[in-house]
Amino acid sequence: MSECKVNHSHDDVKNKFESQATFLPDELTSLFKSFFEKEHTQDILNQVFHLLKKYDLASDEEKSGRNNQMYLILR
């Protein structure tokens, strides 16, 4: 993933999650509920946004890698 210079807000991340939620594993979807109830650093928000970005278009191998990264962040 390339470095992005845009800082994404909590709402940006939530909107991106909502647009990709149907493509995510159920286990991840449930972890996002508690994620959105907390405050997070800008770095974490940016990371999660970019893991969700175009998730639906990613290959199965790339999705697996993204899922692993999201599990680490969301737990």
N, CA, C and O atoms as a Tripos MOL2 file, in Angstrom:
@<TRIPOS>MOLECULE
protein
  300   299    75     0     0
PROTEIN
NO_CHARGES

@<TRIPOS>ATOM
      1 N           0.8400   -1.1710    0.0000 N.3       1 MET1
      2 CA          0.0000    0.0000    0.0000 C.3       1 MET1
      3 C           0.8870    1.2370    0.0000 C.2       1 MET1
      4 O           1.8760    1.3090    0.7300 O.2       1 MET1
      5 N           0.5290    2.1840   -0.8100 N.am      2 SER2
      6 CA          1.3350    3.3970   -0.8770 C.3       2 SER2
      7 C           0.9980    4.3380    0.2720 C.2       2 SER2
      8 O          -0.0860    4.2820    0.8530 O.2       2 SER2
      9 N           1.9410    5.1870    0.5760 N.am      3 GLU3
     10 CA          1.7760    6.1740    1.6500 C.3       3 GLU3
     11 C           0.7830    7.2400    1.2010 C.2       3 GLU3
     12 O           0.9090    7.7800    0.1020 O.2       3 GLU3
     13 N          -0.1850    7.5400    2.0260 N.am      4 CYS4
     14 CA         -1.1870    8.5590    1.7190 C.3       4 CYS4
     15 C          -0.9690    9.7460    2.6370 C.2       4 CYS4
     16 O          -0.7040    9.5820    3.8280 O.2       4 CYS4
     17 N          -1.0800   10.9210    2.0860 N.am      5 LYS5
     18 CA         -0.8610   12.1370    2.8760 C.3       5 LYS5
     19 C          -2.1550   12.7040    3.4560 C.2       5 LYS5
     20 O          -2.1250   13.7210    4.1490 O.2       5 LYS5
     21 N          -3.2850   12.0610    3.1830 N.am      6 VAL6
     22 CA         -4.5710   12.5430    3.6720 C.3       6 VAL6
     23 C          -4.8470   11.9250    5.0410 C.2       6 VAL6
     24 O          -4.6840   10.7190    5.2270 O.2       6 VAL6
     25 N          -5.2610   12.7470    5.9880 N.am      7 ASN7
     26 CA         -5.6810   12.2400    7.2900 C.3       7 ASN7
     27 C          -7.1790   11.9680    7.2370 C.2       7 ASN7
     28 O          -7.9700   12.8500    6.9020 O.2       7 ASN7
     29 N          -7.5550   10.7480    7.5700 N.am      8 HIS8
     30 CA         -8.9520   10.3340    7.4990 C.3       8 HIS8
     31 C          -9.5880   10.4330    8.8830 C.2       8 HIS8
     32 O          -9.0050   10.0140    9.8830 O.2       8 HIS8
     33 N         -10.7790   10.9890    8.9170 N.am      9 SER9
     34 CA        -11.4990   11.1740   10.1740 C.3       9 SER9
     35 C         -12.1670    9.8690   10.6060 C.2       9 SER9
     36 O         -12.2410    8.9040    9.8460 O.2       9 SER9
     37 N         -12.6440    9.8700   11.8350 N.am     10 HIS10
     38 CA        -13.4200    8.7480   12.3720 C.3      10 HIS10
     39 C         -14.6070    8.4700   11.4480 C.2      10 HIS10
     40 O         -14.9040    7.3150   11.1400 O.2      10 HIS10
     41 N         -15.2810    9.5320   11.0120 N.am     11 ASP11
     42 CA        -16.4350    9.3660   10.1140 C.3      11 ASP11
     43 C         -16.0330    8.8130    8.7550 C.2      11 ASP11
     44 O         -16.7640    8.0110    8.1740 O.2      11 ASP11
     45 N         -14.8770    9.2320    8.2410 N.am     12 ASP12
     46 CA        -14.3820    8.6810    6.9700 C.3      12 ASP12
     47 C         -14.2120    7.1730    7.0810 C.2      12 ASP12
     48 O         -14.6210    6.4220    6.1960 O.2      12 ASP12
     49 N         -13.6040    6.7430    8.1770 N.am     13 VAL13
     50 CA        -13.3580    5.3190    8.3860 C.3      13 VAL13
     51 C         -14.6840    4.5740    8.5410 C.2      13 VAL13
     52 O         -14.8650    3.4930    7.9800 O.2      13 VAL13
     53 N         -15.5880    5.1470    9.2890 N.am     14 LYS14
     54 CA        -16.8920    4.5090    9.4940 C.3      14 LYS14
     55 C         -17.6540    4.3850    8.1720 C.2      14 LYS14
     56 O         -18.2570    3.3480    7.8970 O.2      14 LYS14
     57 N         -17.6270    5.4240    7.3690 N.am     15 ASN15
     58 CA        -18.2990    5.3790    6.0640 C.3      15 ASN15
     59 C         -17.6620    4.3380    5.1510 C.2      15 ASN15
     60 O         -18.3640    3.6120    4.4470 O.2      15 ASN15
     61 N         -16.3350    4.2660    5.1630 N.am     16 LYS16
     62 CA        -15.6370    3.2800    4.3430 C.3      16 LYS16
     63 C         -15.9860    1.8730    4.8280 C.2      16 LYS16
     64 O         -16.2210    0.9780    4.0160 O.2      16 LYS16
     65 N         -16.0190    1.6750    6.1450 N.am     17 PHE17
     66 CA        -16.4070    0.3790    6.7010 C.3      17 PHE17
     67 C         -17.8120    0.0050    6.2370 C.2      17 PHE17
     68 O         -18.0380   -1.1180    5.7850 O.2      17 PHE17
     69 N         -18.7490    0.9320    6.3450 N.am     18 GLU18
     70 CA        -20.1340    0.6440    5.9660 C.3      18 GLU18
     71 C         -20.2450    0.2710    4.4900 C.2      18 GLU18
     72 O         -21.0740   -0.5620    4.1240 O.2      18 GLU18
     73 N         -19.4190    0.8800    3.6430 N.am     19 SER19
     74 CA        -19.4710    0.5630    2.2130 C.3      19 SER19
     75 C         -18.8380   -0.7940    1.8930 C.2      19 SER19
     76 O         -19.1160   -1.3750    0.8450 O.2      19 SER19
     77 N         -17.9910   -1.2990    2.7910 N.am     20 GLN20
     78 CA        -17.2930   -2.5610    2.5470 C.3      20 GLN20
     79 C         -17.7590   -3.6970    3.4650 C.2      20 GLN20
     80 O         -17.3220   -4.8360    3.3030 O.2      20 GLN20
     81 N         -18.6220   -3.4050    4.4080 N.am     21 ALA21
     82 CA        -19.0050   -4.3670    5.4530 C.3      21 ALA21
     83 C         -19.5100   -5.6980    4.8930 C.2      21 ALA21
     84 O         -19.2150   -6.7500    5.4610 O.2      21 ALA21
     85 N         -20.2500   -5.6740    3.8150 N.am     22 THR22
     86 CA        -20.7960   -6.9260    3.2740 C.3      22 THR22
     87 C         -19.7150   -7.8370    2.7080 C.2      22 THR22
     88 O         -19.9540   -9.0280    2.5090 O.2      22 THR22
     89 N         -18.5370   -7.2980    2.4490 N.am     23 PHE23
     90 CA        -17.4350   -8.0830    1.8890 C.3      23 PHE23
     91 C         -16.4820   -8.6070    2.9650 C.2      23 PHE23
     92 O         -15.6250   -9.4460    2.6850 O.2      23 PHE23
     93 N         -16.6330   -8.1120    4.1870 N.am     24 LEU24
     94 CA        -15.7300   -8.4820    5.2870 C.3      24 LEU24
     95 C         -16.2120   -9.7430    6.0020 C.2      24 LEU24
     96 O         -17.4110  -10.0180    6.0420 O.2      24 LEU24
     97 N         -15.2670  -10.5130    6.5720 N.am     25 PRO25
     98 CA        -15.6790  -11.6640    7.3880 C.3      25 PRO25
     99 C         -16.4910  -11.1950    8.5990 C.2      25 PRO25
    100 O         -16.2420  -10.1160    9.1380 O.2      25 PRO25
    101 N         -17.4520  -12.0020    9.0180 N.am     26 ASP26
    102 CA        -18.3220  -11.6510   10.1470 C.3      26 ASP26
    103 C         -17.5280  -11.3450   11.4180 C.2      26 ASP26
    104 O         -17.8940  -10.4520   12.1820 O.2      26 ASP26
    105 N         -16.4390  -12.0870   11.6430 N.am     27 GLU27
    106 CA        -15.6400  -11.8740   12.8540 C.3      27 GLU27
    107 C         -15.0720  -10.4490   12.8880 C.2      27 GLU27
    108 O         -15.0200   -9.8180   13.9440 O.2      27 GLU27
    109 N         -14.6510   -9.9580   11.7280 N.am     28 LEU28
    110 CA        -14.1160   -8.5980   11.6670 C.3      28 LEU28
    111 C         -15.2210   -7.5720   11.8530 C.2      28 LEU28
    112 O         -15.0400   -6.5740   12.5500 O.2      28 LEU28
    113 N         -16.3440   -7.8130   11.2390 N.am     29 THR29
    114 CA        -17.4600   -6.8750   11.3300 C.3      29 THR29
    115 C         -17.8490   -6.6400   12.7820 C.2      29 THR29
    116 O         -18.1200   -5.5050   13.1730 O.2      29 THR29
    117 N         -17.8790   -7.6970   13.5820 N.am     30 SER30
    118 CA        -18.2570   -7.5410   14.9880 C.3      30 SER30
    119 C         -17.1790   -6.7670   15.7620 C.2      30 SER30
    120 O         -17.5070   -6.0340   16.6950 O.2      30 SER30
    121 N         -15.9110   -6.9140   15.3960 N.am     31 LEU31
    122 CA        -14.8370   -6.1730   16.0740 C.3      31 LEU31
    123 C         -14.9070   -4.6720   15.7780 C.2      31 LEU31
    124 O         -14.4950   -3.8550   16.6020 O.2      31 LEU31
    125 N         -15.4160   -4.3200   14.6280 N.am     32 PHE32
    126 CA        -15.5190   -2.9050   14.2720 C.3      32 PHE32
    127 C         -16.4810   -2.1540   15.1890 C.2      32 PHE32
    128 O         -16.3040   -0.9570   15.4140 O.2      32 PHE32
    129 N         -17.4940   -2.8320   15.7200 N.am     33 LYS33
    130 CA        -18.4530   -2.1630   16.6050 C.3      33 LYS33
    131 C         -17.7310   -1.5310   17.7890 C.2      33 LYS33
    132 O         -17.9380   -0.3570   18.0970 O.2      33 LYS33
    133 N         -16.8910   -2.3080   18.4450 N.am     34 SER34
    134 CA        -16.1620   -1.7580   19.5920 C.3      34 SER34
    135 C         -15.0740   -0.7770   19.1410 C.2      34 SER34
    136 O         -14.7530    0.1600   19.8730 O.2      34 SER34
    137 N         -14.5120   -0.9740   17.9670 N.am     35 PHE35
    138 CA        -13.5090   -0.0490   17.4260 C.3      35 PHE35
    139 C         -14.0960    1.3560   17.3170 C.2      35 PHE35
    140 O         -13.4490    2.3340   17.6930 O.2      35 PHE35
    141 N         -15.3100    1.4560   16.8050 N.am     36 PHE36
    142 CA        -15.9240    2.7700   16.6000 C.3      36 PHE36
    143 C         -16.4140    3.4280   17.8910 C.2      36 PHE36
    144 O         -16.7620    4.6090   17.8890 O.2      36 PHE36
    145 N         -16.4440    2.6860   18.9730 N.am     37 GLU37
    146 CA        -16.8460    3.2520   20.2610 C.3      37 GLU37
    147 C         -15.6900    3.9310   20.9850 C.2      37 GLU37
    148 O         -15.8980    4.5670   22.0180 O.2      37 GLU37
    149 N         -14.4670    3.8040   20.4540 N.am     38 LYS38
    150 CA        -13.2720    4.3360   21.1090 C.3      38 LYS38
    151 C         -12.6090    5.4090   20.2570 C.2      38 LYS38
    152 O         -12.8730    5.5400   19.0610 O.2      38 LYS38
    153 N         -11.7450    6.1670   20.9090 N.am     39 GLU39
    154 CA        -10.9090    7.1500   20.2190 C.3      39 GLU39
    155 C          -9.6540    6.4430   19.7100 C.2      39 GLU39
    156 O          -9.1560    5.5160   20.3500 O.2      39 GLU39
    157 N          -9.1460    6.8830   18.5600 N.am     40 HIS40
    158 CA         -7.9510    6.2760   17.9930 C.3      40 HIS40
    159 C          -7.0180    7.3500   17.4570 C.2      40 HIS40
    160 O          -7.4410    8.4560   17.1220 O.2      40 HIS40
    161 N          -5.7450    7.0020   17.3840 N.am     41 THR41
    162 CA         -4.7690    7.9470   16.8430 C.3      41 THR41
    163 C          -5.0260    8.1300   15.3490 C.2      41 THR41
    164 O          -5.6800    7.3120   14.7010 O.2      41 THR41
    165 N          -4.4970    9.2150   14.8360 N.am     42 GLN42
    166 CA         -4.6400    9.4820   13.4070 C.3      42 GLN42
    167 C          -3.9980    8.3680   12.5820 C.2      42 GLN42
    168 O          -4.5270    7.9800   11.5400 O.2      42 GLN42
    169 N          -2.8720    7.8610   13.0410 N.am     43 ASP43
    170 CA         -2.1810    6.7800   12.3340 C.3      43 ASP43
    171 C          -3.0640    5.5380   12.2150 C.2      43 ASP43
    172 O          -3.1430    4.9240   11.1510 O.2      43 ASP43
    173 N          -3.7220    5.1750   13.3070 N.am     44 ILE44
    174 CA         -4.6100    3.9980   13.2950 C.3      44 ILE44
    175 C          -5.7890    4.2300   12.3520 C.2      44 ILE44
    176 O          -6.1390    3.3450   11.5700 O.2      44 ILE44
    177 N          -6.3980    5.4030   12.4180 N.am     45 LEU45
    178 CA         -7.5190    5.7090   11.5230 C.3      45 LEU45
    179 C          -7.0950    5.5980   10.0620 C.2      45 LEU45
    180 O          -7.8080    5.0170    9.2440 O.2      45 LEU45
    181 N          -5.9340    6.1550    9.7420 N.am     46 ASN46
    182 CA         -5.4410    6.0970    8.3660 C.3      46 ASN46
    183 C          -5.1680    4.6580    7.9360 C.2      46 ASN46
    184 O          -5.5060    4.2720    6.8170 O.2      46 ASN46
    185 N          -4.5630    3.8670    8.8130 N.am     47 GLN47
    186 CA         -4.2660    2.4780    8.4920 C.3      47 GLN47
    187 C          -5.5410    1.6930    8.2050 C.2      47 GLN47
    188 O          -5.6200    0.9710    7.2110 O.2      47 GLN47
    189 N          -6.5340    1.8360    9.0730 N.am     48 VAL48
    190 CA         -7.7770    1.0870    8.9040 C.3      48 VAL48
    191 C          -8.4970    1.5430    7.6360 C.2      48 VAL48
    192 O          -9.0360    0.7160    6.9020 O.2      48 VAL48
    193 N          -8.5110    2.8460    7.3750 N.am     49 PHE49
    194 CA         -9.1510    3.3470    6.1570 C.3      49 PHE49
    195 C          -8.5420    2.6770    4.9300 C.2      49 PHE49
    196 O          -9.2670    2.2150    4.0480 O.2      49 PHE49
    197 N          -7.2260    2.6220    4.8720 N.am     50 HIS50
    198 CA         -6.5670    2.0790    3.6840 C.3      50 HIS50
    199 C          -6.6660    0.5590    3.5900 C.2      50 HIS50
    200 O          -6.5910    0.0040    2.4940 O.2      50 HIS50
    201 N          -6.8300   -0.1150    4.7140 N.am     51 LEU51
    202 CA         -7.0950   -1.5500    4.6740 C.3      51 LEU51
    203 C          -8.4940   -1.8260    4.1320 C.2      51 LEU51
    204 O          -8.7220   -2.8420    3.4750 O.2      51 LEU51
    205 N          -9.4140   -0.9330    4.4030 N.am     52 LEU52
    206 CA        -10.7910   -1.0860    3.9170 C.3      52 LEU52
    207 C         -10.9660   -0.6120    2.4790 C.2      52 LEU52
    208 O         -11.8470   -1.0910    1.7650 O.2      52 LEU52
    209 N         -10.1290    0.3280    2.0580 N.am     53 LYS53
    210 CA        -10.2660    0.9420    0.7310 C.3      53 LYS53
    211 C         -10.1570   -0.1280   -0.3620 C.2      53 LYS53
    212 O          -9.1780   -0.8720   -0.4320 O.2      53 LYS53
    213 N         -11.1720   -0.1840   -1.1990 N.am     54 LYS54
    214 CA        -11.2480   -1.1250   -2.3270 C.3      54 LYS54
    215 C         -11.0740   -2.5840   -1.8890 C.2      54 LYS54
    216 O         -10.5770   -3.4160   -2.6490 O.2      54 LYS54
    217 N         -11.4880   -2.8780   -0.6630 N.am     55 TYR55
    218 CA        -11.4160   -4.2540   -0.1440 C.3      55 TYR55
    219 C         -12.1630   -5.2040   -1.0690 C.2      55 TYR55
    220 O         -11.6970   -6.3100   -1.3440 O.2      55 TYR55
    221 N         -13.3100   -4.7720   -1.5420 N.am     56 ASP56
    222 CA        -14.1440   -5.6200   -2.3910 C.3      56 ASP56
    223 C         -13.4560   -6.0050   -3.6980 C.2      56 ASP56
    224 O         -13.8040   -7.0210   -4.3000 O.2      56 ASP56
    225 N         -12.4940   -5.2150   -4.1430 N.am     57 LEU57
    226 CA        -11.8000   -5.4840   -5.4050 C.3      57 LEU57
    227 C         -10.4980   -6.2580   -5.2240 C.2      57 LEU57
    228 O          -9.8700   -6.6510   -6.2070 O.2      57 LEU57
    229 N         -10.0960   -6.4770   -3.9930 N.am     58 ALA58
    230 CA         -8.8240   -7.1570   -3.7040 C.3      58 ALA58
    231 C          -8.9220   -8.6510   -3.9980 C.2      58 ALA58
    232 O          -9.9970   -9.2450   -3.9230 O.2      58 ALA58
    233 N          -7.7760   -9.2440   -4.3340 N.am     59 SER59
    234 CA         -7.7130  -10.6950   -4.5380 C.3      59 SER59
    235 C          -7.9060  -11.3870   -3.1920 C.2      59 SER59
    236 O          -7.7800  -10.7590   -2.1410 O.2      59 SER59
    237 N          -8.2070  -12.6690   -3.2260 N.am     60 ASP60
    238 CA         -8.3810  -13.4260   -1.9820 C.3      60 ASP60
    239 C          -7.1100  -13.3860   -1.1380 C.2      60 ASP60
    240 O          -7.1750  -13.2850    0.0870 O.2      60 ASP60
    241 N          -5.9570  -13.4660   -1.7960 N.am     61 GLU61
    242 CA         -4.6800  -13.4210   -1.0760 C.3      61 GLU61
    243 C          -4.4940  -12.0630   -0.3900 C.2      61 GLU61
    244 O          -4.0670  -11.9930    0.7620 O.2      61 GLU61
    245 N          -4.8160  -10.9960   -1.1080 N.am     62 GLU62
    246 CA         -4.6790   -9.6600   -0.5220 C.3      62 GLU62
    247 C          -5.6850   -9.4580    0.6100 C.2      62 GLU62
    248 O          -5.3540   -8.8540    1.6300 O.2      62 GLU62
    249 N          -6.9020   -9.9540    0.4390 N.am     63 LYS63
    250 CA         -7.9030   -9.8580    1.5080 C.3      63 LYS63
    251 C          -7.4280  -10.5560    2.7690 C.2      63 LYS63
    252 O          -7.6250  -10.0560    3.8770 O.2      63 LYS63
    253 N          -6.8060  -11.7060    2.5970 N.am     64 SER64
    254 CA         -6.2990  -12.4530    3.7490 C.3      64 SER64
    255 C          -5.2590  -11.6280    4.5090 C.2      64 SER64
    256 O          -5.2820  -11.5750    5.7390 O.2      64 SER64
    257 N          -4.3640  -10.9960    3.7860 N.am     65 GLY65
    258 CA         -3.3560  -10.1470    4.4180 C.3      65 GLY65
    259 C          -3.9730   -8.9510    5.1100 C.2      65 GLY65
    260 O          -3.5790   -8.5890    6.2190 O.2      65 GLY65
    261 N          -4.9400   -8.3410    4.4510 N.am     66 ARG66
    262 CA         -5.6240   -7.1970    5.0600 C.3      66 ARG66
    263 C          -6.3880   -7.6230    6.3010 C.2      66 ARG66
    264 O          -6.3850   -6.9180    7.3110 O.2      66 ARG66
    265 N          -7.0480   -8.7830    6.2280 N.am     67 ASN67
    266 CA         -7.7930   -9.2960    7.3900 C.3      67 ASN67
    267 C          -6.8600   -9.4690    8.5780 C.2      67 ASN67
    268 O          -7.1930   -9.0740    9.6960 O.2      67 ASN67
    269 N          -5.6950  -10.0580    8.3400 N.am     68 ASN68
    270 CA         -4.7320  -10.2630    9.4280 C.3      68 ASN68
    271 C          -4.3180   -8.9300   10.0500 C.2      68 ASN68
    272 O          -4.2420   -8.8120   11.2730 O.2      68 ASN68
    273 N          -4.0510   -7.9330    9.2190 N.am     69 GLN69
    274 CA         -3.6680   -6.6230    9.7330 C.3      69 GLN69
    275 C          -4.8080   -5.9880   10.5220 C.2      69 GLN69
    276 O          -4.5790   -5.3880   11.5720 O.2      69 GLN69
    277 N          -6.0330   -6.1200   10.0200 N.am     70 MET70
    278 CA         -7.1810   -5.5450   10.7380 C.3      70 MET70
    279 C          -7.3990   -6.2520   12.0720 C.2      70 MET70
    280 O          -7.7150   -5.5970   13.0660 O.2      70 MET70
    281 N          -7.2360   -7.5900   12.1180 N.am     71 TYR71
    282 CA         -7.3700   -8.3090   13.3850 C.3      71 TYR71
    283 C          -6.3870   -7.7720   14.4110 C.2      71 TYR71
    284 O          -6.7440   -7.5660   15.5710 O.2      71 TYR71
    285 N          -5.1480   -7.5440   13.9840 N.am     72 LEU72
    286 CA         -4.1410   -7.0250   14.9070 C.3      72 LEU72
    287 C          -4.5250   -5.6450   15.4480 C.2      72 LEU72
    288 O          -4.3150   -5.3590   16.6270 O.2      72 LEU72
    289 N          -5.0710   -4.8170   14.6130 N.am     73 ILE73
    290 CA         -5.4360   -3.4520   15.0150 C.3      73 ILE73
    291 C          -6.7110   -3.4530   15.8710 C.2      73 ILE73
    292 O          -6.7850   -2.7490   16.8780 O.2      73 ILE73
    293 N          -7.6940   -4.2320   15.4720 N.am     74 LEU74
    294 CA         -9.0050   -4.1790   16.1170 C.3      74 LEU74
    295 C          -9.0680   -4.9030   17.4510 C.2      74 LEU74
    296 O          -9.9620   -4.6270   18.2510 O.2      74 LEU74
    297 N          -8.1670   -5.8000   17.7090 N.am     75 ARG75
    298 CA         -8.2100   -6.5600   18.9740 C.3      75 ARG75
    299 C          -7.6130   -5.8200   20.0940 C.2      75 ARG75
    300 O          -7.5740   -6.3240   21.2160 O.2      75 ARG75
@<TRIPOS>BOND
     1     1     2 1
     2     2     3 1
     3     3     4 2
     4     3     5 am
     5     5     6 1
     6     6     7 1
     7     7     8 2
     8     7     9 am
     9     9    10 1
    10    10    11 1
    11    11    12 2
    12    11    13 am
    13    13    14 1
    14    14    15 1
    15    15    16 2
    16    15    17 am
    17    17    18 1
    18    18    19 1
    19    19    20 2
    20    19    21 am
    21    21    22 1
    22    22    23 1
    23    23    24 2
    24    23    25 am
    25    25    26 1
    26    26    27 1
    27    27    28 2
    28    27    29 am
    29    29    30 1
    30    30    31 1
    31    31    32 2
    32    31    33 am
    33    33    34 1
    34    34    35 1
    35    35    36 2
    36    35    37 am
    37    37    38 1
    38    38    39 1
    39    39    40 2
    40    39    41 am
    41    41    42 1
    42    42    43 1
    43    43    44 2
    44    43    45 am
    45    45    46 1
    46    46    47 1
    47    47    48 2
    48    47    49 am
    49    49    50 1
    50    50    51 1
    51    51    52 2
    52    51    53 am
    53    53    54 1
    54    54    55 1
    55    55    56 2
    56    55    57 am
    57    57    58 1
    58    58    59 1
    59    59    60 2
    60    59    61 am
    61    61    62 1
    62    62    63 1
    63    63    64 2
    64    63    65 am
    65    65    66 1
    66    66    67 1
    67    67    68 2
    68    67    69 am
    69    69    70 1
    70    70    71 1
    71    71    72 2
    72    71    73 am
    73    73    74 1
    74    74    75 1
    75    75    76 2
    76    75    77 am
    77    77    78 1
    78    78    79 1
    79    79    80 2
    80    79    81 am
    81    81    82 1
    82    82    83 1
    83    83    84 2
    84    83    85 am
    85    85    86 1
    86    86    87 1
    87    87    88 2
    88    87    89 am
    89    89    90 1
    90    90    91 1
    91    91    92 2
    92    91    93 am
    93    93    94 1
    94    94    95 1
    95    95    96 2
    96    95    97 am
    97    97    98 1
    98    98    99 1
    99    99   100 2
   100    99   101 am
   101   101   102 1
   102   102   103 1
   103   103   104 2
   104   103   105 am
   105   105   106 1
   106   106   107 1
   107   107   108 2
   108   107   109 am
   109   109   110 1
   110   110   111 1
   111   111   112 2
   112   111   113 am
   113   113   114 1
   114   114   115 1
   115   115   116 2
   116   115   117 am
   117   117   118 1
   118   118   119 1
   119   119   120 2
   120   119   121 am
   121   121   122 1
   122   122   123 1
   123   123   124 2
   124   123   125 am
   125   125   126 1
   126   126   127 1
   127   127   128 2
   128   127   129 am
   129   129   130 1
   130   130   131 1
   131   131   132 2
   132   131   133 am
   133   133   134 1
   134   134   135 1
   135   135   136 2
   136   135   137 am
   137   137   138 1
   138   138   139 1
   139   139   140 2
   140   139   141 am
   141   141   142 1
   142   142   143 1
   143   143   144 2
   144   143   145 am
   145   145   146 1
   146   146   147 1
   147   147   148 2
   148   147   149 am
   149   149   150 1
   150   150   151 1
   151   151   152 2
   152   151   153 am
   153   153   154 1
   154   154   155 1
   155   155   156 2
   156   155   157 am
   157   157   158 1
   158   158   159 1
   159   159   160 2
   160   159   161 am
   161   161   162 1
   162   162   163 1
   163   163   164 2
   164   163   165 am
   165   165   166 1
   166   166   167 1
   167   167   168 2
   168   167   169 am
   169   169   170 1
   170   170   171 1
   171   171   172 2
   172   171   173 am
   173   173   174 1
   174   174   175 1
   175   175   176 2
   176   175   177 am
   177   177   178 1
   178   178   179 1
   179   179   180 2
   180   179   181 am
   181   181   182 1
   182   182   183 1
   183   183   184 2
   184   183   185 am
   185   185   186 1
   186   186   187 1
   187   187   188 2
   188   187   189 am
   189   189   190 1
   190   190   191 1
   191   191   192 2
   192   191   193 am
   193   193   194 1
   194   194   195 1
   195   195   196 2
   196   195   197 am
   197   197   198 1
   198   198   199 1
   199   199   200 2
   200   199   201 am
   201   201   202 1
   202   202   203 1
   203   203   204 2
   204   203   205 am
   205   205   206 1
   206   206   207 1
   207   207   208 2
   208   207   209 am
   209   209   210 1
   210   210   211 1
   211   211   212 2
   212   211   213 am
   213   213   214 1
   214   214   215 1
   215   215   216 2
   216   215   217 am
   217   217   218 1
   218   218   219 1
   219   219   220 2
   220   219   221 am
   221   221   222 1
   222   222   223 1
   223   223   224 2
   224   223   225 am
   225   225   226 1
   226   226   227 1
   227   227   228 2
   228   227   229 am
   229   229   230 1
   230   230   231 1
   231   231   232 2
   232   231   233 am
   233   233   234 1
   234   234   235 1
   235   235   236 2
   236   235   237 am
   237   237   238 1
   238   238   239 1
   239   239   240 2
   240   239   241 am
   241   241   242 1
   242   242   243 1
   243   243   244 2
   244   243   245 am
   245   245   246 1
   246   246   247 1
   247   247   248 2
   248   247   249 am
   249   249   250 1
   250   250   251 1
   251   251   252 2
   252   251   253 am
   253   253   254 1
   254   254   255 1
   255   255   256 2
   256   255   257 am
   257   257   258 1
   258   258   259 1
   259   259   260 2
   260   259   261 am
   261   261   262 1
   262   262   263 1
   263   263   264 2
   264   263   265 am
   265   265   266 1
   266   266   267 1
   267   267   268 2
   268   267   269 am
   269   269   270 1
   270   270   271 1
   271   271   272 2
   272   271   273 am
   273   273   274 1
   274   274   275 1
   275   275   276 2
   276   275   277 am
   277   277   278 1
   278   278   279 1
   279   279   280 2
   280   279   281 am
   281   281   282 1
   282   282   283 1
   283   283   284 2
   284   283   285 am
   285   285   286 1
   286   286   287 1
   287   287   288 2
   288   287   289 am
   289   289   290 1
   290   290   291 1
   291   291   292 2
   292   291   293 am
   293   293   294 1
   294   294   295 1
   295   295   296 2
   296   295   297 am
   297   297   298 1
   298   298   299 1
   299   299   300 2
@<TRIPOS>SUBSTRUCTURE
     1 MET1         2 RESIDUE 1 A MET
     2 SER2         6 RESIDUE 1 A SER
     3 GLU3        10 RESIDUE 1 A GLU
     4 CYS4        14 RESIDUE 1 A CYS
     5 LYS5        18 RESIDUE 1 A LYS
     6 VAL6        22 RESIDUE 1 A VAL
     7 ASN7        26 RESIDUE 1 A ASN
     8 HIS8        30 RESIDUE 1 A HIS
     9 SER9        34 RESIDUE 1 A SER
    10 HIS10       38 RESIDUE 1 A HIS
    11 ASP11       42 RESIDUE 1 A ASP
    12 ASP12       46 RESIDUE 1 A ASP
    13 VAL13       50 RESIDUE 1 A VAL
    14 LYS14       54 RESIDUE 1 A LYS
    15 ASN15       58 RESIDUE 1 A ASN
    16 LYS16       62 RESIDUE 1 A LYS
    17 PHE17       66 RESIDUE 1 A PHE
    18 GLU18       70 RESIDUE 1 A GLU
    19 SER19       74 RESIDUE 1 A SER
    20 GLN20       78 RESIDUE 1 A GLN
    21 ALA21       82 RESIDUE 1 A ALA
    22 THR22       86 RESIDUE 1 A THR
    23 PHE23       90 RESIDUE 1 A PHE
    24 LEU24       94 RESIDUE 1 A LEU
    25 PRO25       98 RESIDUE 1 A PRO
    26 ASP26      102 RESIDUE 1 A ASP
    27 GLU27      106 RESIDUE 1 A GLU
    28 LEU28      110 RESIDUE 1 A LEU
    29 THR29      114 RESIDUE 1 A THR
    30 SER30      118 RESIDUE 1 A SER
    31 LEU31      122 RESIDUE 1 A LEU
    32 PHE32      126 RESIDUE 1 A PHE
    33 LYS33      130 RESIDUE 1 A LYS
    34 SER34      134 RESIDUE 1 A SER
    35 PHE35      138 RESIDUE 1 A PHE
    36 PHE36      142 RESIDUE 1 A PHE
    37 GLU37      146 RESIDUE 1 A GLU
    38 LYS38      150 RESIDUE 1 A LYS
    39 GLU39      154 RESIDUE 1 A GLU
    40 HIS40      158 RESIDUE 1 A HIS
    41 THR41      162 RESIDUE 1 A THR
    42 GLN42      166 RESIDUE 1 A GLN
    43 ASP43      170 RESIDUE 1 A ASP
    44 ILE44      174 RESIDUE 1 A ILE
    45 LEU45      178 RESIDUE 1 A LEU
    46 ASN46      182 RESIDUE 1 A ASN
    47 GLN47      186 RESIDUE 1 A GLN
    48 VAL48      190 RESIDUE 1 A VAL
    49 PHE49      194 RESIDUE 1 A PHE
    50 HIS50      198 RESIDUE 1 A HIS
    51 LEU51      202 RESIDUE 1 A LEU
    52 LEU52      206 RESIDUE 1 A LEU
    53 LYS53      210 RESIDUE 1 A LYS
    54 LYS54      214 RESIDUE 1 A LYS
    55 TYR55      218 RESIDUE 1 A TYR
    56 ASP56      222 RESIDUE 1 A ASP
    57 LEU57      226 RESIDUE 1 A LEU
    58 ALA58      230 RESIDUE 1 A ALA
    59 SER59      234 RESIDUE 1 A SER
    60 ASP60      238 RESIDUE 1 A ASP
    61 GLU61      242 RESIDUE 1 A GLU
    62 GLU62      246 RESIDUE 1 A GLU
    63 LYS63      250 RESIDUE 1 A LYS
    64 SER64      254 RESIDUE 1 A SER
    65 GLY65      258 RESIDUE 1 A GLY
    66 ARG66      262 RESIDUE 1 A ARG
    67 ASN67      266 RESIDUE 1 A ASN
    68 ASN68      270 RESIDUE 1 A ASN
    69 GLN69      274 RESIDUE 1 A GLN
    70 MET70      278 RESIDUE 1 A MET
    71 TYR71      282 RESIDUE 1 A TYR
    72 LEU72      286 RESIDUE 1 A LEU
    73 ILE73      290 RESIDUE 1 A ILE
    74 LEU74      294 RESIDUE 1 A LEU
    75 ARG75      298 RESIDUE 1 A ARG
